[in-house]
Amino acid sequence: MSNPHLIGLDWGTTACRAYLIGAGGEVLARVTDGPGILRVESGAFGAALDTMIAGWPALPMILSGMIGSRQGWKEAPYAHCPAATGDIVAALTRIEHAGRAIALVPGLSCENGGMPDVMRGEETQILGALEIAKQDGGVFLLPGTHSKWAGVTGGCIASFRTFMTGEVFGALKDHTILGRLMREGAPDADGFARGVRASTTLTSAGALLNRLFATRTYGLMNRLPDTALSDYLSGLLVGAEIAEATKQIENPVTIIASPALAHRYTEALKLLGHESALAPADCGAAGHWRIARAAGLC
Amino acid sequence: MSNPHLIGLDWGTTACRAYLIGAGGEVLARVTDGPGILRVESGAFGAALDTMIAGWPALPMILSGMIGSRQGWKEAPYAHCPAATGDIVAALTRIEHAGRAIALVPGLSCENGGMPDVMRGEETQILGALEIAKQDGGVFLLPGTHSKWAGVTGGCIASFRTFMTGEVFGALKDHTILGRLMREGAPDADGFARGVRASTTLTSAGALLNRLFATRTYGLMNRLPDTALSDYLSGLLVGAEIAEATKQIENPVTIIASPALAHRYTEALKLLGHESALAPADCGAAGHWRIARAAGLC
């Protein structure tokens, strides 16, 4: 085991991952169940940090994600796209905790057709994925509560778009009539595929507001088992997201996600005729290492 | 005042309206704050009915809406579109309460491109609106939690579509990050209009999942006041609904709704280049009278 050189934290709204990183960027130890910023009481981020990395050596620290938002430890103003590693390094926000320097990675902002968009944390994972694959371009998908699709050229995150797919799915399932007929069961691949295929028939934004209701009527009319309704709804939303996001994409899509979520998107991409590849684990740590090294922190 | 001839109830999921109806179909008295079926404990619908119409004479009764659903008093199986008054009469479900006959109006079902759709209660309001206007056709919009758009020709409800606009709006506002930056205020016509106009730029279902996020980023970037964000989101969804629903519509749209909701949709229709007219109040009672008379109940 090489000597540890850096501590990196990917500190989001609902979860935190901490990495002890070696001289070559490799992960030597990790904490995967740290509390998201919303679960840190009274903003006691220093104490939460100390608990997570207890026993790790005193090393330079770099934090990415919502920890750098207005609701986090300190606001790290967005860097604007197109943004390369150097632009992110130039926008690092420094704080001190217990006599140790901490760098907060800025989120990125961009503008698409008059709509501002923002990300926090995903930029670090993307830079890490590029680092691991020794690439300087590609299309990256980071699915989840807020799916991010980013285009990278020449090592530079050129632009990106957010799709609220995961959060919309949760709100519809838990807080509308669509959840009423659903019953939990094993993932239903057929229900999911039917949802993805149905998404291809939608030719407008409003058509989605109509088609969502099929999640109820298929249940009412016994055309889908109650254990498949949740997957149908998921397929409908994921399919709609992919159809829009891939409109001008030729490259294969690189997915940065947990295995379960990556599997879901891989299947949907396949159904819609797109190739995809899965990024290795620990892209976040690789991104921390890349940014910290470029900033001269380690 | 003419003699009362009929009692009609429009008994939905969250509210109930009861009408005491005269010989010409006019409303002689009304109760507007009855409990929806979900608020009637242990399904004690008879007792709830007795409370609502206490003091009214013993007359034939006709009930429309979710009271005829599986979760209601007794399930009244759907009549299938195209459906005229006679088809609805033929599908009335009869029950008895305290020695008095009650007719339950069936909901309607239809099929659009492989997707089943259903309504309960709106068919009665539509038939009532036709009755009052002495028309036998038109396009009817009943906005709300689940907006219904119905096409009527020759006195026959030919087909309809449901848009989950209202319920999606509520779920997004109350149960996603989009509500976080919103502040309650007077209705913001400019925010609403910006949402409606933004909806016209969306060329796919997935584009909506992206554009929703503008409700957050406009707030983050101070491009809309926090009191306008809720109206922006509303305009985005209402505009998307209208754009899809009016794809093949030439007629002016007749809106059956409360004044506040009707105003919102009238404004959005105008912004999108469509004419609309407002149906008179009490379409529900007129529908009850029309169906009951055709059934020989009064």
Interface residues (C-beta under 8 A of the other chain):
Chain A: G113 M115 P116 D117 V118 H146 R161 T162 F163 M164 T165 E167 V168 G170 A171 L172 D174 H175 T176 I177 L178 S199 T201 L202 T203 S204 A205 G206 A207 L208 L209 N210 R211 L212 F213 A214 T217 Y218 L220 M221 R223 L237 A240 E241 I242 A243 E244 A245 K247
Chain B: G113 M115 P116 D117 V118 H146 R161 T162 F163 M164 T165 E167 V168 G170 A171 L172 D174 H175 T176 I177 L178 S199 T201 L202 T203 S204 A205 G206 A207 L208 L209 N210 R211 L212 F213 A214 T217 Y218 L220 M221 R223 L237 A240 E241 I242 A243 E244 A245 K247
